[in-house]
Amino acid sequence: MAVYLTKDSKVLVQGMTGGEGMKHTRRMLEAGTDVVGGVNPRKAGRSVEFEISQRHNGLGGSALAIPVFGSVREGREATGADVSVVFVPPAFAKAAVMEAADAGIGLAVVITEGIPVHDAVAFTSYAERKGTRIIGPNCPGLITPGQSNAGIIPADITKPGPIGLVSKSGTLTYQLMYELRDIGFSTCVGIGGDPVVGTTHIDCLAAFEADPDTELIVMIGEIGGDAEERAAAYIRDHVTKPVVGYVAGFTAPEGRTMGHAGAIVSGSSGTARAKKEALEGVGVTVGDTPTQTARLVLTLLATERDVTHS
């Protein structure tokens, strides 16, 4: 099984014909993702050919022609697409996500950064009413290794395995995937670090708790807001699987935005220390560095398996 994204997911790319869209569509195809089309009203009816050197699912190199549709609805009706990856510029992101929701897309992965907060509020609430799950905005997307990759996460740094990963940080997602590559992951979800995101730590914790192939959950947070504290309360009440955490930003100066728009500390609110204490208070093992976090995962996973087999 997998969380949110499987080998059967059919992916449209909104903004596929742009520079970033082209580059990452090729990478998604190489990862074995079933990309069924792009969306660009000005280029509808054309197709874009991608030279694929080697697909990670074992297929040899080839040229793939991906059709371009005039709208998400047209693309979904023609292909049965159920996922959209959004690479459009910030000014057009709100309309693009709402278009995907109106078309009945079940999962919209919003890679675009720099989206105004009021636009994110509008399209996340709109999508929720329409039944569309949003990953992001300002996120690396999600990957189910060996099955599908929707976004910009490198597909060749890990393998399928028993760890579920949810992270605010793209680069820390990649680091933990690499450091734990010998164990592997069920699904890795980069939820994004903006003040407003569509899918939260709690959503992913619930999904991993319900996934029989996920044995252990890694949760990466960062300074700012109270998402990690709320996740800690959820873990206390609803999560039975072991959770290992890491909180980025222990050295961040007060009152300064660090990296993500949501990573800002005001007074004692939103500090890394407060988040770490909240997580440890409900039994989460929290690392002081990403590398130590990976080591804690290995130790805890080995312990859990020893207990299971004893």
VOPAGU-2260 file (C-alpha; in pm, 1 decimal, decimal comma):
REM VOPAGU-2260
SITE   aa  ch    i         X         Y         Z
SITE  MET   A    0       0,0       0,0       0,0
SITE  ALA   A    1      95,3     366,8      -9,0
SITE  VAL   A    2     -28,3     701,4     119,7
SITE  TYR   A    3    -209,4     932,4    -125,7
SITE  LEU   A    4      -2,5     826,4    -431,7
SITE  THR   A    5      26,6     480,3    -593,2
SITE  LYS   A    6     145,5     314,4    -912,4
SITE  ASP   A    7    -211,4     349,4   -1041,9
SITE  SER   A    8    -219,7     729,8    -999,4
SITE  LYS   A    9    -263,8     912,8   -1330,1
SITE  VAL   A   10     -93,9    1251,6   -1327,7
SITE  LEU   A   11    -162,6    1574,9   -1516,2
SITE  VAL   A   12      96,2    1854,1   -1504,0
SITE  GLN   A   13     -40,6    2208,3   -1503,1
SITE  GLY   A   14     240,1    2418,9   -1645,3
SITE  MET   A   15     412,5    2122,0   -1811,2
SITE  THR   A   16     532,4    2326,4   -2109,3
SITE  GLY   A   17     722,3    2579,3   -1894,6
SITE  GLY   A   18    1088,4    2540,6   -1800,5
SITE  GLU   A   19    1035,0    2389,2   -1455,1
SITE  GLY   A   20     738,1    2187,4   -1573,2
SITE  MET   A   21     938,7    2031,6   -1856,7
SITE  LYS   A   22    1236,5    1948,2   -1636,9
SITE  HIS   A   23    1039,0    1786,4   -1359,3
SITE  THR   A   24     790,8    1610,6   -1587,2
SITE  ARG   A   25    1088,6    1431,5   -1738,5
SITE  ARG   A   26    1211,5    1337,6   -1390,9
SITE  MET   A   27     867,5    1212,8   -1292,0
SITE  LEU   A   28     848,7    1001,3   -1606,6
SITE  GLU   A   29    1193,2     858,3   -1536,3
SITE  ALA   A   30    1068,6     764,1   -1188,8
SITE  GLY   A   31     792,6     556,9   -1347,9
SITE  THR   A   32     510,4     803,7   -1279,4
SITE  ASP   A   33     212,6     764,5   -1511,6
SITE  VAL   A   34     208,3    1121,1   -1647,2
SITE  VAL   A   35     -89,0    1122,9   -1883,3
SITE  GLY   A   36     -91,4    1485,1   -1996,5
SITE  GLY   A   37      -8,9    1849,5   -1950,8
SITE  VAL   A   38    -238,9    2151,6   -1935,8
SITE  ASN   A   39    -186,1    2475,2   -2129,9
SITE  PRO   A   40    -480,5    2644,2   -2306,1
SITE  ARG   A   41    -246,1    2810,0   -2556,8
SITE  LYS   A   42     -90,1    2479,1   -2664,4
SITE  ALA   A   43    -391,1    2249,0   -2652,3
SITE  GLY   A   44    -389,5    1971,9   -2909,7
SITE  ARG   A   45     -12,8    1945,9   -2929,3
SITE  SER   A   46     210,4    1689,7   -2766,1
SITE  VAL   A   47     550,7    1719,6   -2602,8
SITE  GLU   A   48     812,5    1452,2   -2656,5
SITE  PHE   A   49    1033,4    1357,0   -2364,1
SITE  GLU   A   50    1354,1    1163,2   -2412,0
SITE  ILE   A   51    1372,3     922,4   -2119,8
SITE  SER   A   52    1714,5     768,9   -2066,0
SITE  GLN   A   53    1625,1     506,0   -1805,9
SITE  ARG   A   54    1309,6     463,1   -1602,4
SITE  HIS   A   55    1351,8     358,0   -1242,8
SITE  ASN   A   56    1077,0     101,4   -1275,6
SITE  GLY   A   57    1302,6    -102,6   -1504,7
SITE  LEU   A   58    1177,2       9,9   -1844,6
SITE  GLY   A   59    1444,6      95,3   -2097,4
SITE  GLY   A   60    1509,3     437,3   -2244,4
SITE  SER   A   61    1252,5     570,2   -2488,3
SITE  ALA   A   62    1081,1     879,8   -2620,8
SITE  LEU   A   63     738,8     948,2   -2472,5
SITE  ALA   A   64     488,3    1185,2   -2632,9
SITE  ILE   A   65     270,0    1349,8   -2369,2
SITE  PRO   A   66     -44,7    1527,5   -2491,7
SITE  VAL   A   67    -129,2    1885,0   -2392,8
SITE  PHE   A   68    -489,4    1964,9   -2305,0
SITE  GLY   A   69    -667,7    2298,5   -2294,2
SITE  SER   A   70    -808,9    2247,4   -1945,9
SITE  VAL   A   71    -783,4    2014,4   -1649,7
SITE  ARG   A   72   -1136,5    1892,0   -1709,4
SITE  GLU   A   73   -1054,9    1804,2   -2069,5
SITE  GLY   A   74    -742,0    1621,6   -1955,7
SITE  ARG   A   75    -922,3    1429,5   -1682,6
SITE  GLU   A   76   -1206,3    1325,4   -1913,4
SITE  ALA   A   77    -961,3    1206,9   -2180,2
SITE  THR   A   78    -720,6    1022,0   -1953,6
SITE  GLY   A   79    -890,0     945,1   -1622,8
SITE  ALA   A   80    -631,4    1155,6   -1438,0
SITE  ASP   A   81    -679,2    1176,9   -1061,5
SITE  VAL   A   82    -366,6    1378,8    -966,3
SITE  SER   A   83    -247,4    1719,9   -1081,5
SITE  VAL   A   84      97,0    1868,5   -1021,1
SITE  VAL   A   85      93,7    2250,0   -1036,0
SITE  PHE   A   86     398,1    2434,1   -1171,3
SITE  VAL   A   87     226,2    2758,6   -1272,3
SITE  PRO   A   88     354,9    3103,6   -1157,9
SITE  PRO   A   89     227,5    3240,6    -824,1
SITE  ALA   A   90     -15,9    3487,8    -981,0
SITE  PHE   A   91    -201,9    3205,6   -1156,3
SITE  ALA   A   92    -178,8    2935,9    -889,1
SITE  LYS   A   93    -512,7    3011,0    -723,3
SITE  ALA   A   94    -701,5    2977,1   -1051,1
SITE  ALA   A   95    -506,8    2663,3   -1144,1
SITE  VAL   A   96    -585,7    2485,3    -818,1
SITE  MET   A   97    -951,5    2583,6    -830,4
SITE  GLU   A   98    -967,2    2457,1   -1188,8
SITE  ALA   A   99    -828,4    2121,1   -1075,4
SITE  ALA   A  100   -1081,8    2103,3    -793,2
SITE  ASP   A  101   -1368,7    2193,3   -1027,7
SITE  ALA   A  102   -1255,4    1917,8   -1264,7
SITE  GLY   A  103   -1281,2    1653,7    -992,4
SITE  ILE   A  104    -908,7    1594,5    -939,9
SITE  GLY   A  105    -863,1    1411,0    -609,9
SITE  LEU   A  106    -507,6    1523,8    -532,7
SITE  ALA   A  107    -345,6    1854,6    -633,8
SITE  VAL   A  108      26,9    1891,6    -560,8
SITE  VAL   A  109     114,6    2261,7    -557,0
SITE  ILE   A  110     488,5    2306,3    -608,9
SITE  THR   A  111     472,7    2682,8    -668,9
SITE  GLU   A  112     634,7    2904,8    -406,7
SITE  GLY   A  113     563,6    3271,2    -338,6
SITE  ILE   A  114     184,6    3233,0    -346,7
SITE  PRO   A  115      11,9    3510,6    -146,2
SITE  VAL   A  116    -132,7    3381,9     180,6
SITE  HIS   A  117    -482,9    3505,9      98,4
SITE  ASP   A  118    -473,2    3306,5    -226,0
SITE  ALA   A  119    -363,2    2993,5     -37,5
SITE  VAL   A  120    -646,2    3041,4     212,2
SITE  ALA   A  121    -892,8    3074,3     -74,2
SITE  PHE   A  122    -788,1    2772,5    -276,7
SITE  THR   A  123    -726,9    2534,9      16,0
SITE  SER   A  124   -1073,8    2600,1     158,2
SITE  TYR   A  125   -1227,4    2578,9    -189,4
SITE  ALA   A  126   -1053,5    2249,1    -260,6
SITE  GLU   A  127   -1165,2    2105,6      72,8
SITE  ARG   A  128   -1526,9    2182,9     -13,1
SITE  LYS   A  129   -1480,4    2014,5    -350,3
SITE  GLY   A  130   -1318,1    1704,2    -202,3
SITE  THR   A  131    -970,1    1770,9    -344,5
SITE  ARG   A  132    -666,5    1711,6    -123,6
SITE  ILE   A  133    -394,5    1975,3    -156,2
SITE  ILE   A  134     -27,4    1899,3     -94,6
SITE  GLY   A  135     157,1    2231,2     -51,8
SITE  PRO   A  136     185,7    2502,1    -164,0
SITE  ASN   A  137     561,6    2570,7    -172,4
SITE  CYS   A  138     643,4    2202,8    -132,5
SITE  PRO   A  139     852,3    1933,4    -301,4
SITE  GLY   A  140     551,1    1707,2    -347,5
SITE  LEU   A  141     533,6    1340,7    -252,4
SITE  ILE   A  142     683,4    1011,2    -360,6
SITE  THR   A  143     593,1     649,2    -311,5
SITE  PRO   A  144     928,4     488,6    -399,7
SITE  GLY   A  145     909,7     233,2    -675,7
SITE  GLN   A  146     556,0     338,5    -765,8
SITE  SER   A  147     505,1     707,8    -839,6
SITE  ASN   A  148     658,1    1050,9    -786,1
SITE  ALA   A  149     450,8    1371,0    -802,8
SITE  GLY   A  150     665,8    1681,3    -768,8
SITE  ILE   A  151    1037,7    1749,9    -748,4
SITE  ILE   A  152    1166,0    1493,3    -495,1
SITE  PRO   A  153    1466,8    1299,2    -630,2
SITE  ALA   A  154    1349,1     945,9    -705,9
SITE  ASP   A  155    1684,6     770,2    -694,7
SITE  ILE   A  156    1797,6     839,8    -337,8
SITE  THR   A  157    1593,4     574,3    -159,2
SITE  LYS   A  158    1384,2     261,1    -210,4
SITE  PRO   A  159    1051,9     112,9     -93,8
SITE  GLY   A  160    1043,6      31,0     275,4
SITE  PRO   A  161     855,1      55,7     605,8
SITE  ILE   A  162     912,6     421,2     702,3
SITE  GLY   A  163     654,6     694,7     647,9
SITE  LEU   A  164     793,3    1048,7     625,5
SITE  VAL   A  165     611,7    1381,4     660,2
SITE  SER   A  166     812,8    1701,9     646,8
SITE  LYS   A  167     778,6    2077,9     621,9
SITE  SER   A  168    1125,3    2103,7     466,5
SITE  GLY   A  169    1214,0    1985,2     119,3
SITE  THR   A  170    1589,0    1959,4     173,9
SITE  LEU   A  171    1546,0    1774,7     503,6
SITE  THR   A  172    1307,1    1537,2     329,1
SITE  TYR   A  173    1583,7    1452,6      84,2
SITE  GLN   A  174    1846,0    1419,3     357,2
SITE  LEU   A  175    1641,8    1177,0     567,7
SITE  MET   A  176    1546,0     977,8     258,1
SITE  TYR   A  177    1914,1     943,2     170,3
SITE  GLU   A  178    2035,0     866,3     520,9
SITE  LEU   A  179    1770,8     595,3     557,6
SITE  ARG   A  180    1803,6     463,6     202,0
SITE  ASP   A  181    1907,0     116,7     316,8
SITE  ILE   A  182    1572,4      78,3     497,5
SITE  GLY   A  183    1340,5     262,4     258,3
SITE  PHE   A  184    1004,2     437,0     271,0
SITE  SER   A  185     637,2     364,6     215,6
SITE  THR   A  186     562,0     725,5     116,0
SITE  CYS   A  187     741,5    1057,0     171,4
SITE  VAL   A  188     523,2    1369,7     185,0
SITE  GLY   A  189     664,5    1721,5     174,3
SITE  ILE   A  190     376,0    1930,6     303,7
SITE  GLY   A  191     547,0    2270,6     257,8
SITE  GLY   A  192     642,8    2540,2     502,2
SITE  ASP   A  193     403,6    2823,7     417,9
SITE  PRO   A  194     169,8    2959,3     687,4
SITE  VAL   A  195    -126,9    2792,6     512,1
SITE  VAL   A  196     -96,2    2441,5     366,3
SITE  GLY   A  197    -358,1    2199,4     243,5
SITE  THR   A  198    -229,9    1880,7     407,4
SITE  THR   A  199     -93,7    1892,2     761,0
SITE  HIS   A  200     130,5    1678,9     978,8
SITE  ILE   A  201    -185,9    1543,8    1140,8
SITE  ASP   A  202    -336,3    1437,1     807,2
SITE  CYS   A  203     -20,9    1242,2     722,2
SITE  LEU   A  204       9,8    1092,4    1070,9
SITE  ALA   A  205    -344,5     958,7    1037,4
SITE  ALA   A  206    -272,0     816,9     692,3
SITE  PHE   A  207      50,2     646,7     802,9
SITE  GLU   A  208    -117,4     509,4    1115,6
SITE  ALA   A  209    -378,4     346,6     889,6
SITE  ASP   A  210    -125,0     215,4     635,4
SITE  PRO   A  211     -32,4    -147,9     713,4
SITE  ASP   A  212     301,3    -117,9     530,5
SITE  THR   A  213     424,0     173,6     743,6
SITE  GLU   A  214     596,5      51,2    1060,0
SITE  LEU   A  215     748,9     377,4    1182,9
SITE  ILE   A  216     678,4     745,7    1115,4
SITE  VAL   A  217     933,8    1024,2    1079,3
SITE  MET   A  218     796,1    1375,2    1132,8
SITE  ILE   A  219    1006,8    1681,1    1044,8
SITE  GLY   A  220     891,4    2019,0    1170,0
SITE  GLU   A  221    1041,8    2363,5    1200,3
SITE  ILE   A  222    1005,6    2683,5    1395,4
SITE  GLY   A  223     695,2    2898,9    1363,7
SITE  GLY   A  224     328,3    2838,7    1431,2
SITE  ASP   A  225     190,5    2555,9    1644,4
SITE  ALA   A  226     151,9    2273,2    1391,9
SITE  GLU   A  227     399,4    2050,4    1574,4
SITE  GLU   A  228     232,8    2106,0    1910,2
SITE  ARG   A  229    -104,0    2013,4    1759,1
SITE  ALA   A  230      56,3    1708,9    1598,9
SITE  ALA   A  231     192,0    1607,0    1939,7
SITE  ALA   A  232    -158,2    1614,4    2085,7
SITE  TYR   A  233    -282,7    1402,6    1795,3
SITE  ILE   A  234      -2,0    1150,3    1840,7
SITE  ARG   A  235     -87,1    1119,7    2209,7
SITE  ASP   A  236    -450,5    1039,1    2135,1
SITE  HIS   A  237    -444,4     852,0    1805,2
SITE  VAL   A  238    -104,6     716,0    1695,5
SITE  THR   A  239      14,9     375,8    1812,4
SITE  LYS   A  240     315,2     339,7    1581,2
SITE  PRO   A  241     655,7     471,5    1689,2
SITE  VAL   A  242     728,2     830,2    1579,4
SITE  VAL   A  243    1070,6     991,5    1546,4
SITE  GLY   A  244    1084,9    1368,8    1511,9
SITE  TYR   A  245    1319,4    1649,7    1420,1
SITE  VAL   A  246    1256,7    2023,0    1455,1
SITE  ALA   A  247    1465,8    2259,7    1243,7
SITE  GLY   A  248    1556,6    2604,1    1369,7
SITE  PHE   A  249    1719,0    2582,5    1714,8
SITE  THR   A  250    1963,4    2859,3    1624,1
SITE  ALA   A  251    1712,5    3088,4    1451,3
SITE  PRO   A  252    1704,8    3447,6    1585,1
SITE  GLU   A  253    1374,6    3568,2    1728,0
SITE  GLY   A  254    1147,0    3761,4    1494,3
SITE  ARG   A  255    1322,1    3670,9    1170,5
SITE  THR   A  256    1169,2    3461,4     893,5
SITE  MET   A  257    1399,8    3169,9     817,1
SITE  GLY   A  258    1365,1    3000,9     479,2
SITE  HIS   A  259     990,8    2937,3     476,0
SITE  ALA   A  260     725,6    3203,4     511,8
SITE  GLY   A  261     582,2    3015,3     808,7
SITE  ALA   A  262     914,9    2979,0     989,0
SITE  ILE   A  263     908,7    3281,4    1215,3
SITE  VAL   A  264     931,7    3293,0    1593,2
SITE  SER   A  265     765,6    3560,1    1805,1
SITE  GLY   A  266     865,4    3563,0    2171,0
SITE  SER   A  267     834,5    3213,6    2316,6
SITE  SER   A  268     577,6    3105,3    2058,4
SITE  GLY   A  269     683,2    2867,1    1785,5
SITE  THR   A  270    1035,0    2793,8    1911,2
SITE  ALA   A  271    1215,3    2471,7    1827,7
SITE  ARG   A  272    1262,6    2398,1    2197,2
SITE  ALA   A  273     890,5    2430,1    2271,8
SITE  LYS   A  274     807,5    2199,6    1983,6
SITE  LYS   A  275    1067,3    1942,8    2086,4
SITE  GLU   A  276     934,4    1943,5    2444,0
SITE  ALA   A  277     577,1    1898,0    2321,2
SITE  LEU   A  278     674,8    1600,4    2106,5
SITE  GLU   A  279     891,3    1437,5    2370,2
SITE  GLY   A  280     609,9    1485,5    2619,6
SITE  VAL   A  281     393,2    1242,0    2422,4
SITE  GLY   A  282     665,9     983,0    2371,0
SITE  VAL   A  283     812,0    1096,2    2039,6
SITE  THR   A  284    1187,6    1042,9    2011,7
SITE  VAL   A  285    1336,3    1370,7    1883,7
SITE  GLY   A  286    1680,3    1405,0    1726,9
SITE  ASP   A  287    1907,4    1706,7    1770,5
SITE  THR   A  288    2035,8    1685,4    1410,9
SITE  PRO   A  289    1906,8    1517,6    1093,7
SITE  THR   A  290    2183,9    1257,0    1110,6
SITE  GLN   A  291    2108,7    1176,3    1474,1
SITE  THR   A  292    1740,8    1153,2    1381,8
SITE  ALA   A  293    1823,0     891,9    1118,5
SITE  ARG   A  294    2025,5     693,4    1373,2
SITE  LEU   A  295    1734,4     705,4    1617,3
SITE  VAL   A  296    1506,5     568,3    1346,2
SITE  LEU   A  297    1741,0     275,2    1282,1
SITE  THR   A  298    1767,8     197,3    1653,4
SITE  LEU   A  299    1395,6     223,1    1719,1
SITE  LEU   A  300    1302,3      19,6    1411,9
SITE  ALA   A  301    1543,0    -257,3    1511,1
SITE  THR   A  302    1402,5    -256,4    1864,9
SITE  GLU   A  303    1043,7    -272,0    1741,8
SITE  ARG   A  304    1123,4    -564,9    1514,6
SITE  ASP   A  305    1305,8    -750,4    1791,9
SITE  VAL   A  306    1004,4    -709,5    2019,0
SITE  THR   A  307     768,6    -824,9    1742,1
SITE  HIS   A  308     972,3   -1137,9    1668,4
SITE  SER   A  309    1047,5   -1228,1    2029,4
